[in-house]
């Protein structure tokens, strides 16, 4: 029976000192890379968008996330009223404003 099954040689357990430290460093490096590649740019972009929303004023020309170009006529806490054509006003949620356009963009469009 020993001819078919080779004798198993017992191996000593690896020392835990070196491998656990390198594993901890590897995990810390992965978390740091995750933070700097994914989380930090997203937080920066969100902070810039909040600054944009806080400085919206009547008369600004903006584009919404849906692509609607209009001039702000009224700014509320949660909603903004846009004039998209002469006499045509729509009310959109404030956080849907994606970009502030230069003055005169609406006339050239």
Secondary structure as the mmCIF struct_conf table of DSSP 4:
data_model
#
loop_
_struct_conf.conf_type_id
_struct_conf.id
_struct_conf.beg_label_comp_id
_struct_conf.beg_label_asym_id
_struct_conf.beg_label_seq_id
_struct_conf.end_label_comp_id
_struct_conf.end_label_asym_id
_struct_conf.end_label_seq_id
TURN_TY1_P TURN_TY1_P1 UNK A 2 UNK A 4
BEND BEND1 UNK A 5 UNK A 5
HELX_LH_PP_P HELX_LH_PP_P1 UNK A 6 UNK A 10
HELX_LH_PP_P HELX_LH_PP_P2 UNK A 12 UNK A 15
HELX_RH_AL_P HELX_RH_AL_P1 UNK A 16 UNK A 34
HELX_RH_PI_P HELX_RH_PI_P1 UNK A 35 UNK A 39
HELX_RH_AL_P HELX_RH_AL_P2 UNK A 40 UNK A 54
TURN_TY1_P TURN_TY1_P2 UNK A 55 UNK A 55
TURN_TY1_P TURN_TY1_P3 UNK A 58 UNK A 59
STRN STRN1 UNK A 61 UNK A 64
TURN_TY1_P TURN_TY1_P4 UNK A 65 UNK A 66
STRN STRN2 UNK A 69 UNK A 75
BEND BEND2 UNK A 77 UNK A 78
STRN STRN3 UNK A 79 UNK A 85
TURN_TY1_P TURN_TY1_P5 UNK A 86 UNK A 87
STRN STRN4 UNK A 88 UNK A 93
HELX_RH_3T_P HELX_RH_3T_P1 UNK A 94 UNK A 96
STRN STRN5 UNK A 97 UNK A 101
HELX_LH_PP_P HELX_LH_PP_P3 UNK A 102 UNK A 102
TURN_TY1_P TURN_TY1_P6 UNK A 103 UNK A 104
HELX_RH_AL_P HELX_RH_AL_P3 UNK A 105 UNK A 108
#
